């Protein structure tokens, strides 16, 4: 069974970069045809898609976050990462990584596995 686990600092200072790692076990992040997704739950607002990295290495980031978001992977460690720069308190959220079975108009669909989520608070 595929398992995902988020890791990274729980507290980030404003203007700094939020960096998270999703470690995948039980399956390869290069296996056809999966999409490895970052999502966040904003308090009082709900879920927001951030972006993904595909099995091929191609990436996509939601337009509203594209200018300050980078998604990458380390295939040797079977991990993929999220870097969100110049954070503000509005970036405070629970961050999830998840595996999707496919895409519909660049939107991941068929989420089959989720990490447990990790709380990230942006505060000085």
Buried (B, 14 or more C-beta within 10 A) or exposed (E): EBBBBBEBEEEBEEEBBBBBBBBBEEBEBBEEEBBBBBBBBEEEEEEBBBBBBBBEEEBBBBEEBEEBBBBEBEEEEBBBBBEBEEBEEEBBBBBBBBBBEEBEEEBBEEBEBBBEBBEBEBEE
